[in-house]
Amino acid sequence: MVTLIIAEKPNVARKIAYALAEGKPVRKTIGKVPYYEFTRDGKRIIVAPAVGHLFSLAPKTKTYGYPVFDIEWVPVYAAEKGKGYAKDYIKALATLAKRADEFVVACDYDTEGEVIGYTALKYACGVEPSRARRMKFSALTKKDLLRAWYNLEPTINFGMADAGIARHVLDWYWGVNLSRALTSAIKRASGKWQVLSTGRVQGPTLKFLVDREREIANFKPTPYWVIKMLLEKNGEQYTAVYEKERILDEDEAKLIVEEAKKGPAFVEKVEVKQQNRHPPVPFDLGTLQREAYSAFGYSPKKTLEIAQKLYEKGYTSYPRTSSQKLPKNLNFRSILQNLAKLPEYKPFAHALLGKERLKPVEGKKDDPAHPAIYPTGELPKQGELTKDEANLYDLIVRRFLALFMEPAVREIMKVVINSNSHRFILGGARTVKEGWLKVYGKYVKFDEVILPAFREGEPVKVIQIKREKKKTKPPARYSPAAVIKRMEDLGIGTKATRAQILETLYSRGYIEGKRKIKVTPLGMRVVEALEKNVPDIVSVELTRAFEEKMEEIMAGKADKEGVIEESKNQLIKILKVFKEREMDIGKMLMETTGTGATTSKTAARKAGAVKELSEEEERAVKKAVDGEEKKGPLVIGKCPKCGGDLVVRYNRRTGKRFVGCSNWPKCNVTYPLLQRGEIIPTNKTCCGGAPVVKIREKGREYEICVDMNCRDWKKGKK
C-alpha cells in the first residue's frame, strides 16, 4: 500500500516528510518537482507538493462580449500568464497518483487549501476527492504534524471545498463580466481600448472609500472656542481645560474668560481612581495586520505574506484565522520553556513558568478551522529571519507572553478647579503597575501625565486664562489597516482576500497614498458611473448577502449550485441594465468630474490603471472587446471603388479607429476617423461617394464626411 500526501507548497511538503519519516526521507524529483519517499509504521508514503492553485476557471469556448457563464476548470498555465511552471507539478502529481493506493490532502486547512486539494485530486490525479482523507493542522511542528497524521479526517472538508469553489465561480462571473462591461463601455464611448475592472468585493470597497472622499469634500468647518487655564504649582506649570470642551459662540467664550479671570481660583474637588488594563486578546489576522501597520507601517498584504513565511518555517501558527482563542490542548508551558532560551524573552518566560496555572486571556471571536495566531515554540536560528520577519515574530511572541501576565494598573487623577463659579479640569494619568506592559509596552503607548498632590480647598495660582479659536476637522481618510477593519465590519471579503482586494484597487489606479488613502479621479468616476446606472454593482448589502450564503455552504446549510445559480441570475439582471446604459456609462467614465480631472484616459495613464488584470481577466477582457469587431463591425456605407462595405476598424497596435473596405487587401480604400464620440451611419454620401457619418459626443451631434480632402472637412461640420 502506497499513500500519496498532497501538500500545498514544496517547502511544506518537505516539513511534512521530515516530521513523519521514521528516518530521513528520500528526496526525489520528477523533472524539476521534488517529492519525498519514506516509511512509517511499515507503510510506504510519498509526499508531493502542489504550488498553490494548479487549476483555474476559464471559458469552455472562446467567447466575446458579455455575459459569459459557461466556464470550466483548466490547468492554471492555460488560463493565466506566467504560470508555465505549474505544468511540471501537475505532471508530477499525475505520475505519482498512478503509484498510489491511498490519498491524503495536507493543504492549508481553509477554503482555498480545500479547493487546491480538491482540484489537484480530481484533475491532476484523476481521483474522486471523496476517496481522500485529510490531515488537519494549524502549525508545522513535528508534534502537530504527527498528531494530524494519527488523527486523519475521514474525508476532505466538503463544506469548505464547496464554499471555496462557489467563491471562485462567483468571483469569476462578477469580475470578468463586469470588467468586460466597463471596458466595452469605454471603447464604445471613445473608440479606444482601455481595460477597467471591478468585481464582487472590489466595487463595494471602492464605494465606501468614495463615500469618505465625498464626506471630506462636502465638509464645512465649524468654528468653536476652547478655554484654557495656565496655572503654577511647585514651580511647574500645568494646563487645565474648561469643563465645556467646545464653546460654539464667541461672545459666550469671551464672557467666560472675563468672569473666570476675576477669581479667586481654588481646588474644588480631587478624584483619584485606579483602573485595571487587561492584556490584549490573542491575534486574529485582522488584528495582527492593524497592529503591524501601527508598529512597523506594514501594509495588510505585506503582514500576511510575512506571517505566511513564519508559518511555513514552523515558527508561528497558521495566520489566516478569525479566532481570538488559543487551543485548549496547547502546551503553554512547553512553548514558554523554549521561548526562555531566547535572551529577549527569558525574564518574562521564566516569570510565567513560576506560575502554578497558565490561563491566557481570550477574545470573543472564534474560527472553527484555526485558533488564534501563536508562536509554536520552535525557535529561529540567529540571523535566520529577515528584519521584517524578525519584527513580526517579536510582535507575535510578545503578544503571546502578555496573554498570561497580570493586568496593568493605571492611576487616573482629576482635579476640578473653581474660578468664580467656572470650573476647569486638570487631568493626569500614570502607570502604577506595569503588568503585561513589561513585555508588550514597546507596542502600546499610554500617556504619562504626572501631577503633584492637590488637596481640596487649596488656592490655585493662575498665570493666565485664555480662549483659543479652533475649527472642526473633516473625517480622516482611511489607512490601509482601517480599510481592512471596515471590510470586516461590513462583512465583505474574507480574512484571506481583503488585503489583496486593497492591493487591486491600488494597481488599477483607483486609489493612491500608502498611509492615508485617497481615491483618484478615475476611481471616483468609476463609482459615480456605476452607482448612477447600476448601483447593485457597488452594493455592500448584495455582496454581504452572498458572503453569508458562502458561510452557509460551508456549514452545510446551503447548496453550492443553488447559490451559484442565484448569483448568476442576479448578475444577468445587472448586466442587462448595464448593456442598456453602456454608452451613458462610457461617457461618464470619459468626462471631466468635479475633482478637476481631465479624461479617463489621461487619469488612467497617470494613475497606472492600464495594467494587467489579475489572473485570467486581462486576456478574457481584451478578447471580449476585440471580439466586438469579429461579431460584426459597424458598416457606415459602400466603398466608392469596389462596392464593398466600408466598416469601422481598429489598429491592433495603437487601438485607433479608421474606416476600411471589407474587401481588403484586394481593395485598399481607407479613411481616417475622429477618435472620440459615437459613430452613427447616415446613409448619405459626399465627395466621390465617400460616406457621411454622424458624430455624437458630449451632448452634441454633427455630421462629417470621412474624406479628409472634402472641402467641408476642416469646418468640422456639414
C-alpha positions in Angstrom: 0.0 0.0 0.0 1.3 3.4 -1.0 -0.1 6.6 0.4 0.3 9.9 -1.5 0.1 13.0 0.6 -0.5 16.2 -1.3 0.9 19.4 0.3 0.2 22.9 -0.8 3.8 24.1 -1.5 7.2 22.4 -1.8 8.6 23.7 1.5 5.5 22.5 3.3 5.9 19.1 1.6 9.5 18.9 3.0 8.3 19.8 6.5 5.7 17.1 6.5 8.1 14.5 5.1 10.7 15.2 7.7 8.1 15.2 10.5 6.5 11.8 9.5 9.5 9.9 8.4 11.0 7.4 10.8 14.4 8.0 9.4 15.5 10.5 6.8 13.1 10.8 3.9 14.5 10.2 0.4 14.2 13.3 -1.8 13.5 12.5 -5.5 12.4 14.6 -8.5 10.1 14.3 -11.5 11.5 16.9 -13.8 12.1 19.9 -11.5 9.5 18.9 -9.0 10.8 17.5 -5.7 8.9 14.8 -3.7 9.8 12.6 -0.8 9.5 8.9 0.0 9.7 7.2 3.4 8.0 4.7 5.6 6.1 5.0 8.8 4.6 2.1 10.7 5.5 -0.2 7.8 3.6 1.9 5.3 5.1 3.4 2.2 4.4 7.2 2.0 5.0 9.7 -0.7 4.7 13.4 -0.1 4.4 15.6 -3.2 3.6 19.3 -3.5 1.3 21.5 -5.5 2.4 25.0 -5.9 -0.7 26.9 -4.9 -3.6 26.6 -7.3 -2.8 24.3 -10.1 -6.2 24.8 -11.8 -8.2 27.9 -12.6 -11.5 28.8 -14.2 -11.8 29.7 -17.9 -14.5 29.8 -20.6 -15.2 26.5 -22.2 -15.1 28.1 -25.6 -13.7 31.4 -26.9 -16.4 34.0 -26.2 -16.7 37.7 -26.9 -18.8 40.3 -25.1 -20.8 39.7 -22.0 -22.3 37.9 -20.1 -20.4 34.6 -20.2 -21.1 31.8 -17.7 -20.1 28.6 -19.4 -16.7 28.0 -17.6 -14.6 25.1 -16.5 -11.5 24.2 -14.5 -8.4 24.2 -16.7 -4.7 24.0 -15.8 -3.6 27.3 -14.4 -0.9 27.7 -17.1 -3.6 27.6 -19.8 -5.6 30.4 -18.2 -3.0 32.8 -16.7 0.2 34.3 -18.0 3.4 33.4 -16.3 2.2 30.1 -14.8 4.0 27.7 -17.1 5.9 26.3 -14.1 2.6 24.7 -12.9 2.7 22.2 -15.8 5.6 20.3 -14.1 3.7 20.0 -10.8 0.5 18.7 -12.5 2.6 16.2 -14.4 4.4 15.0 -11.2 1.1 14.5 -9.3 -0.4 12.6 -12.2 2.6 10.3 -12.4 2.7 9.7 -8.6 -1.0 9.1 -8.4 -0.7 6.0 -10.6 1.6 4.5 -7.9 -0.7 5.3 -5.0 -3.5 3.3 -3.4 -4.5 5.9 -0.8 -4.6 9.7 -0.9 -4.3 12.3 1.8 -4.8 16.1 1.4 -2.4 18.1 3.6 -3.0 21.6 2.1 -3.8 24.6 4.4 -7.0 23.9 6.2 -9.2 26.6 4.8 -11.4 27.1 1.8 -8.5 27.9 -0.6 -6.5 24.9 0.6 -9.5 22.7 0.2 -10.0 23.9 -3.4 -6.3 23.3 -4.1 -6.5 19.8 -2.8 -9.9 19.1 -4.4 -8.8 20.2 -7.9 -5.4 18.5 -7.7 -7.1 15.2 -6.8 -9.8 15.5 -9.5 -8.0 17.0 -12.4 -4.3 16.1 -11.9 -4.5 12.7 -10.1 -7.7 11.7 -11.8 -9.1 10.6 -8.4 -12.5 11.4 -7.0 -12.0 13.7 -4.0 -14.3 11.5 -1.9 -11.5 8.9 -1.9 -9.1 11.1 0.0 -8.6 11.6 3.7 -7.5 14.8 5.4 -4.6 16.0 7.6 -5.7 18.9 9.7 -3.1 21.1 11.5 -2.6 24.7 12.4 1.2 24.6 12.9 4.0 22.9 11.0 5.8 21.5 14.0 6.7 17.8 14.2 4.3 17.3 17.1 1.4 19.0 15.3 2.0 17.0 12.1 2.3 13.7 13.8 -0.9 14.4 15.7 -2.6 15.2 12.4 -1.3 12.0 10.8 -2.6 9.8 13.6 -5.9 11.6 13.6 -6.8 11.8 9.9 -10.2 13.2 9.0 -12.1 10.5 7.0 -12.7 12.9 4.1 -11.7 16.3 3.0 -14.0 19.1 4.3 -16.6 19.2 1.5 -18.3 22.2 3.1 -15.1 24.2 2.8 -14.4 22.8 -0.7 -17.9 23.7 -1.9 -17.8 27.2 -0.4 -14.3 27.8 -1.9 -15.5 26.6 -5.4 -18.6 28.8 -5.1 -16.4 31.8 -4.3 -14.1 31.1 -7.3 -17.1 30.8 -9.6 -18.8 33.9 -8.3 -15.6 36.0 -8.4 -15.1 34.9 -12.0 -18.6 35.6 -13.0 -18.6 39.1 -11.5 -15.0 40.1 -12.0 -14.7 39.1 -15.7 -18.2 40.1 -16.8 -18.2 43.4 -15.1 -14.7 44.2 -16.3 -15.7 43.3 -19.8 -18.7 45.6 -19.5 -16.7 48.5 -18.2 -14.0 48.1 -20.9 -16.7 47.8 -23.6 -18.4 51.0 -22.3 -15.1 52.9 -22.6 -14.4 51.6 -26.1 -17.9 52.3 -27.3 -17.8 55.9 -26.0 -14.2 56.7 -27.0 -13.2 54.3 -29.7 -10.1 53.4 -27.5 -9.3 50.1 -25.9 -8.6 50.6 -22.2 -9.0 47.9 -19.5 -11.0 48.9 -16.4 -12.1 46.4 -13.8 -14.4 45.9 -10.9 -15.6 42.9 -9.0 -17.9 41.5 -6.4 -16.0 42.8 -3.5 -13.8 45.4 -5.2 -16.8 47.6 -6.2 -18.3 47.9 -2.7 -14.9 48.5 -1.2 -14.1 51.3 -3.6 -17.6 52.7 -2.9 -17.1 53.2 0.8 -13.7 54.9 0.1 -15.5 57.2 -2.4 -18.1 57.9 0.3 -15.4 59.1 2.6 -14.0 61.4 -0.1 -17.4 62.9 -0.5 -17.7 63.5 3.2 -14.3 65.3 3.2 -15.2 67.3 0.1 -18.6 68.3 1.5 -17.3 69.1 4.9 -17.8 72.6 6.1 -15.7 73.5 9.1 -17.4 75.0 12.1 -15.6 77.4 14.4 -15.5 76.8 18.1 -13.6 78.0 21.1 -11.7 76.2 23.9 -10.8 78.0 27.1 -7.7 77.1 29.0 -6.2 78.0 32.4 -2.5 78.1 32.8 -1.6 77.5 36.5 1.6 77.0 38.5 2.3 74.7 41.4 5.7 73.8 43.0 7.4 75.9 40.3 5.9 73.8 37.4 3.2 74.9 35.0 0.1 72.9 34.1 -2.9 73.5 31.8 -6.5 72.9 32.8 -9.3 72.9 30.3 -12.8 74.4 30.8 -15.4 71.8 31.7 -17.4 72.5 28.5 -14.9 71.4 25.9 -16.3 73.4 23.0 -17.9 76.8 23.1 -19.8 77.5 19.8 -20.5 81.2 20.5 -17.5 83.6 20.7 -19.3 86.1 22.9 -20.1 83.3 25.4 -16.4 82.3 25.3 -15.3 86.0 25.9 -17.7 86.3 28.9 -16.5 83.0 30.5 -12.9 84.3 30.3 -13.7 87.7 31.7 -15.6 86.2 34.6 -13.1 83.4 35.3 -10.3 85.9 35.5 -11.9 87.6 38.5 -11.2 84.5 40.6 -10.4 83.5 43.2 -9.4 80.1 41.9 -9.3 77.1 44.3 -9.3 73.3 44.2 -12.9 72.3 44.4 -12.5 68.5 44.1 -9.8 65.9 43.7 -10.7 62.4 42.3 -8.1 59.6 42.1 -9.1 56.2 40.6 -7.2 53.1 39.8 -8.1 51.2 36.6 -7.0 47.7 35.6 -6.0 47.4 31.9 -6.2 43.8 31.0 -3.8 42.3 28.4 -4.9 42.5 24.7 -6.5 39.4 23.3 -4.7 36.9 21.0 -4.1 37.8 17.4 -6.5 37.0 14.7 -5.3 38.0 11.2 -7.1 41.4 11.1 -5.8 42.5 14.5 -2.3 41.4 13.5 -2.5 43.4 10.3 -3.6 46.5 12.2 -1.0 46.2 14.9 1.8 45.6 12.4 0.7 48.6 10.4 0.7 50.7 13.6 4.1 49.3 14.8 6.0 49.0 11.5 3.9 50.6 8.8 3.5 47.3 7.0 0.6 47.0 4.6 -2.0 44.4 5.3 -0.8 42.3 2.3 2.8 42.5 3.5 1.9 41.4 7.0 0.0 38.4 5.6 3.0 37.5 3.4 5.4 37.7 6.3 3.1 35.7 8.7 2.7 33.0 6.0 6.5 32.7 5.8 6.8 32.4 9.6 4.1 29.7 9.5 5.8 27.8 6.7 9.1 27.9 8.6 7.3 26.4 11.6 7.8 29.4 14.0 4.2 30.6 14.2 0.8 29.1 13.7 -1.5 29.4 10.6 -2.2 33.1 10.0 -5.5 33.1 8.1 -7.8 32.9 11.1 -10.6 34.8 12.6 -10.1 33.3 16.1 -9.1 35.2 19.2 -8.9 32.0 21.3 -5.9 29.6 21.8 -6.4 25.8 21.6 -7.3 24.2 24.9 -4.8 21.4 24.4 -1.9 23.7 23.6 1.1 23.0 25.8 1.7 26.6 27.0 4.4 25.6 29.4 6.5 23.8 26.7 6.3 26.8 24.4 7.4 29.2 27.3 10.3 26.9 28.1 11.5 27.1 24.6 11.0 30.9 24.4 13.0 31.3 27.6 16.0 30.2 25.5 15.9 33.5 23.7 17.6 36.2 25.8 15.0 38.9 24.9 12.1 36.8 26.2 13.9 34.9 29.0 12.9 37.0 32.0 9.2 37.1 31.0 9.0 33.4 30.2 10.7 32.5 33.4 8.4 34.6 35.5 5.4 32.9 33.8 6.8 29.4 34.3 6.8 30.1 38.0 3.0 30.3 38.0 1.0 27.3 39.1 -1.6 27.8 36.4 -1.3 29.3 33.0 -4.5 30.8 31.8 -4.4 33.2 28.8 -7.0 35.9 28.2 -9.1 35.4 25.1 -11.4 37.4 22.8 -14.9 36.8 21.7 -14.2 35.8 18.0 -13.8 32.2 17.1 -12.9 30.2 14.0 -13.8 26.5 13.5 -10.8 26.0 11.2 -7.9 27.5 13.2 -7.1 29.0 16.6 -5.6 32.5 17.2 -2.0 33.1 16.0 0.7 32.0 18.4 4.4 31.1 18.5 4.9 27.3 18.2 8.0 27.2 20.4 10.3 26.2 17.6 13.0 28.8 17.6 14.6 30.5 14.6 18.4 30.4 14.4 20.3 33.6 15.0 20.3 35.6 11.8 17.9 33.3 10.0 15.0 35.7 9.9 14.9 38.9 7.7 14.3 42.2 9.5 10.6 42.2 8.6 10.2 38.5 9.7 12.0 39.3 13.0 9.8 42.3 13.6 6.6 40.3 13.1 7.9 37.3 15.1 8.7 39.6 18.0 5.2 41.2 17.9 3.6 37.7 17.9 5.8 36.4 20.7 5.4 39.4 23.0 1.6 39.4 22.4 1.6 35.7 23.4 3.6 36.3 26.6 1.3 39.2 27.5 -1.7 36.9 27.5 -0.6 35.2 30.7 0.5 38.3 32.6 -1.2 40.4 35.3 -3.2 43.4 34.3 -1.5 46.8 34.2 -2.8 49.3 36.8 -3.3 52.9 35.8 -4.0 55.7 38.2 -6.3 58.4 36.8 -6.3 61.8 38.6 -9.0 64.5 38.0 -8.6 67.9 39.7 -11.6 70.3 39.4 -10.6 74.0 39.8 -13.2 76.6 40.5 -12.6 80.2 39.5 -15.6 82.5 40.1 -18.0 79.6 39.7 -16.4 78.5 36.4 -14.9 75.0 36.5 -11.7 73.8 34.8 -10.4 70.2 34.7 -6.8 69.3 35.2 -6.2 65.6 34.3 -3.3 63.3 35.0 -2.5 59.6 34.5 0.3 57.3 35.3 1.1 53.6 35.4 1.5 52.3 38.9 1.9 48.6 38.0 3.3 47.6 34.7 1.9 44.0 34.5 1.7 42.9 30.8 3.2 46.3 29.7 6.6 44.9 30.8 6.7 42.7 27.7 4.3 44.4 25.3 4.9 48.1 26.3 7.1 48.7 23.2 3.9 48.3 21.1 1.4 50.1 23.3 1.8 53.7 24.4 0.0 55.3 27.4 0.3 59.0 28.2 2.1 59.5 31.4 1.0 62.9 32.9 2.3 63.1 36.4 0.5 65.7 38.6 1.6 66.9 42.0 -0.6 66.3 45.0 -3.6 68.6 45.3 -5.9 69.0 48.3 -9.4 70.2 48.2 -9.9 73.9 49.2 -6.3 74.9 48.5 -5.9 78.2 46.4 -4.6 77.9 42.9 -2.0 80.3 41.4 -3.4 81.3 38.0 -1.0 82.6 35.4 -3.4 83.0 32.5 -6.9 82.3 31.3 -7.4 82.5 27.6 -9.7 81.4 24.7 -8.4 79.7 21.6 -10.3 79.6 18.3 -10.4 76.3 16.5 -12.3 74.6 13.7 -13.9 71.2 13.4 -12.0 68.9 11.1 -13.3 66.6 8.3 -13.3 62.9 8.9 -9.9 61.3 8.4 -9.0 59.3 5.3 -8.8 55.6 5.8 -5.4 54.0 6.4 -4.8 50.6 4.8 -5.3 48.9 8.2 -8.6 50.9 8.7 -9.9 49.6 5.3 -9.4 46.0 6.4 -11.2 46.8 9.6 -14.1 48.4 7.7 -14.4 45.5 5.4 -14.5 43.2 8.4 -17.2 45.3 10.0 -19.3 45.4 6.8 -18.9 41.6 6.3 -17.4 41.8 2.8 -14.4 39.8 1.6 -12.6 37.2 3.8 -9.7 37.2 6.1 -7.6 35.8 3.3 -8.7 38.1 0.5 -9.2 41.5 2.0 -5.6 42.6 1.7 -5.5 41.5 -1.9 -8.6 43.5 -2.7 -6.9 46.6 -1.4 -3.8 45.9 -3.5 -6.0 45.5 -6.6 -7.5 49.0 -6.0 -4.0 50.4 -5.9 -2.9 48.5 -9.0 -6.0 49.6 -11.0 -5.2 53.3 -10.3 -8.4 53.7 -8.3 -6.7 54.8 -5.1 -3.3 56.2 -4.0 -1.4 57.0 -0.8 0.2 54.4 1.4 -0.6 56.0 4.7 -3.8 57.9 4.0 -5.8 56.5 1.1 -7.2 59.0 -1.4 -9.4 57.9 -4.3 -8.1 59.1 -7.7 -10.3 60.9 -10.3 -10.5 57.6 -12.2 -11.7 55.7 -9.0 -14.3 58.5 -8.4 -15.6 58.3 -11.9 -16.0 54.5 -11.9 -18.1 54.6 -8.7 -20.1 57.6 -10.0 -20.9 55.9 -13.2 -21.9 52.6 -11.6 -24.0 54.0 -8.7 -25.9 56.2 -11.1 -26.7 53.5 -13.6 -26.2 50.1 -12.0 -25.9 50.7 -8.2 -26.1 47.0 -7.3 -22.5 46.6 -8.6 -21.3 48.7 -5.7 -23.8 47.4 -3.2 -22.4 46.4 0.2 -25.7 44.7 1.0 -25.7 42.4 -2.0 -22.0 41.5 -1.5 -22.5 40.7 2.2 -25.6 38.6 1.4 -23.5 36.3 -0.9 -20.7 36.2 1.7 -23.3 34.9 4.2 -24.5 32.4 1.6 -21.0 31.0 1.3 -20.7 30.7 5.1 -24.0 28.7 4.9 -22.5 26.5 2.2 -19.5 25.8 4.5 -21.8 24.9 7.4 -23.9 22.6 5.2 -27.0 24.9 5.4 -27.0 26.0 1.7 -26.4 24.2 -1.6 -23.4 25.3 -3.7 -25.2 25.0 -7.1 -28.2 26.9 -5.7 -26.1 29.8 -4.5 -24.2 30.0 -7.8 -27.4 30.0 -9.8 -28.9 32.7 -7.6 -25.8 34.8 -8.1 -25.8 34.2 -11.8 -29.4 35.3 -12.1 -28.7 38.5 -10.1 -25.8 39.3 -12.4 -27.8 38.7 -15.6 -30.3 41.4 -14.4 -27.4 43.8 -13.6 -25.7 43.2 -16.9 -29.0 43.7 -18.8 -29.3 47.2 -17.3 -25.6 47.8 -17.9 -25.9 47.0 -21.6 -28.9 49.3 -22.0 -26.9 52.1 -20.4 -23.5 51.2 -21.7 -23.0 54.4 -23.8 -24.0 56.6 -20.8 -21.6 54.8 -18.6 -18.8 55.1 -21.1 -19.4 58.8 -21.4 -19.4 59.3 -17.7 -16.1 57.4 -17.5 -14.6 59.7 -20.1 -15.9 63.0 -19.0 -14.4 65.5 -16.6 -15.6 65.2 -13.0 -15.8 67.8 -10.3 -12.4 66.7 -9.0 -10.5 68.6 -11.7 -9.6 65.6 -13.7 -9.3 65.6 -17.5 -10.2 62.5 -19.4 -10.2 59.0 -18.0 -7.5 58.1 -20.5 -5.2 60.7 -19.0 -6.2 59.9 -15.4 -5.7 56.2 -16.0 -2.3 56.7 -17.5 -1.2 58.9 -14.6 -2.7 56.5 -12.1 -1.2 53.4 -13.7 -4.7 51.9 -14.3 -3.9 50.4 -17.7 -2.3 47.4 -16.2 -2.8 43.6 -16.4 -5.9 42.3 -14.7 -5.3 39.7 -12.1 -5.4 36.0 -13.1 -7.1 35.4 -16.4 -9.2 38.6 -16.6 -6.8 40.7 -18.8 -6.9 38.1 -21.6 -10.6 37.5 -21.3 -11.5 41.2 -21.3 -9.2 42.0 -24.3 -10.6 39.1 -26.3 -14.1 40.2 -25.5 -13.6 43.8 -26.6 -11.6 42.9 -29.7 -14.3 40.3 -30.4 -16.9 43.0 -30.9 -15.3 43.5 -34.3 -15.5 39.8 -35.0 -19.2 39.7 -34.2 -19.8 42.2 -36.9 -18.0 45.6 -37.5 -20.0 48.8 -37.9 -20.9 49.4 -41.6 -21.1 53.1 -42.4 -21.6 52.9 -46.2 -20.4 51.4 -49.5 -16.9 51.6 -51.0 -16.8 54.0 -53.9 -14.1 51.9 -55.6 -15.3 48.3 -55.4 -18.8 48.4 -53.9 -17.7 46.5 -50.8 -18.8 47.6 -47.3 -16.9 50.4 -45.6 -16.5 49.4 -42.0 -15.0 50.8 -38.8 -11.7 49.0 -38.0 -9.2 49.3 -35.1 -5.5 49.4 -35.4 -4.2 46.3 -33.4 -1.1 48.2 -32.3 -2.4 51.6 -31.4 -6.1 51.0 -30.8 -7.0 53.9 -33.1 -10.1 53.6 -35.3 -10.4 54.1 -39.0 -12.6 53.2 -42.0 -11.5 50.4 -44.3 -13.0 48.4 -47.1 -14.4 44.9 -46.3 -12.6 43.6 -49.4 -9.2 44.4 -48.1 -6.4 43.5 -49.2 -7.9 43.4 -52.7 -9.2 46.9 -52.1 -7.1 49.4 -50.2 -9.6 52.2 -49.6 -9.3 53.7 -46.1 -10.4 56.9 -44.4 -9.3 58.4 -41.1 -11.8 58.9 -38.3 -12.1 61.2 -35.3 -11.0 59.3 -32.2 -13.8 60.5 -29.9 -17.5 60.2 -29.9 -20.1 57.6 -31.1 -20.2 56.9 -34.8 -23.7 56.7 -36.4 -24.2 55.9 -40.1 -26.4 58.4 -42.1 -26.8 56.6 -45.5 -25.5 59.9 -47.0 -22.5 60.3 -49.3 -20.3 63.3 -50.2 -17.1 63.7 -52.1 -16.6 61.0 -54.7 -19.1 58.7 -52.9 -17.4 58.9 -49.5 -19.9 58.3 -46.7 -21.1 60.9 -44.3 -21.3 59.8 -40.6 -22.9 61.5 -37.6 -20.6 62.0 -34.5 -22.3 62.2 -31.2 -20.2 63.4 -28.2 -20.6 65.4 -25.0 -24.2 66.2 -25.6 -23.8 67.4 -29.2 -24.1 65.9 -32.7 -22.7 66.8 -36.1 -22.2 65.2 -39.5 -18.9 65.0 -41.2 -17.6 63.5 -44.5 -14.9 60.8 -43.8 -12.8 62.0 -46.7 -10.4 64.5 -45.2 -9.9 66.2 -48.6 -13.5 67.2 -48.6 -14.0 71.0 -48.8 -16.1 70.9 -45.7 -13.8 68.6 -43.7 -11.8 71.4 -42.0 -15.0 73.1 -40.8 -15.7 70.1 -38.6 -19.4 70.0 -39.6 -21.6 69.6 -42.6 
